[in-house]
Amino acid sequence: MDADAKNVGAHLELPDSPVGELLRRARWLAEIDQIFRDWVPAPIARAMRVANFRDGIIVIYVDSAAALTQLRYSEQELLQVLTQRLKLPCKKLEIKIKGVPPRSPSARV
């Protein structure tokens, strides 16, 4: 690894680095996304992704009304699981129908 690459890597690890903070948040959202995928049935897992977490609200994008409906039926159970696993006050799911791009297994952050 050359010196420039090491400098960039070191910069990303700084606590006050905006890019580093963005990467940490992306990893954290990926962790939340994985908790969902482990809990919901496989067809729903393929049709959804966690988009954001703000003020106790988890924003989820789904690719169909059917996936939205199935998540709505499980909302309270999902909130309990997330609150227990993340140790955060998860108050509500905000589910939106949007195209969910296909994920490759190596696309994890």
Rosetta blueprint (number, residue, H / E / L):
1 M L
2 D L
3 A H
4 D H
5 A H
6 K H
7 N H
8 V H
9 G H
10 A H
11 H H
12 L H
13 E L
14 L L
15 P L
16 D L
17 S L
18 P H
19 V H
20 G H
21 E H
22 L H
23 L H
24 R H
25 R H
26 A H
27 R H
28 W H
29 L H
30 A H
31 E H
32 I H
33 D H
34 Q H
35 I H
36 F H
37 R H
38 D H
39 W H
40 V L
41 P L
42 A H
43 P H
44 I H
45 A H
46 R H
47 A L
48 M E
49 R E
50 V E
51 A E
52 N E
53 F E
54 R E
55 D L
56 G L
57 I E
58 I E
59 V E
60 I E
61 Y E
62 V E
63 D L
64 S L
65 A H
66 A H
67 A H
68 L H
69 T H
70 Q H
71 L H
72 R H
73 Y H
74 S L
75 E H
76 Q H
77 E H
78 L H
79 L H
80 Q H
81 V H
82 L H
83 T H
84 Q H
85 R H
86 L H
87 K L
88 L L
89 P L
90 C L
91 K L
92 K E
93 L E
94 E E
95 I E
96 K E
97 I E
98 K L
99 G L
100 V L
101 P L
102 P L
103 R L
104 S L
105 P L
106 S L
107 A L
108 R L
109 V L
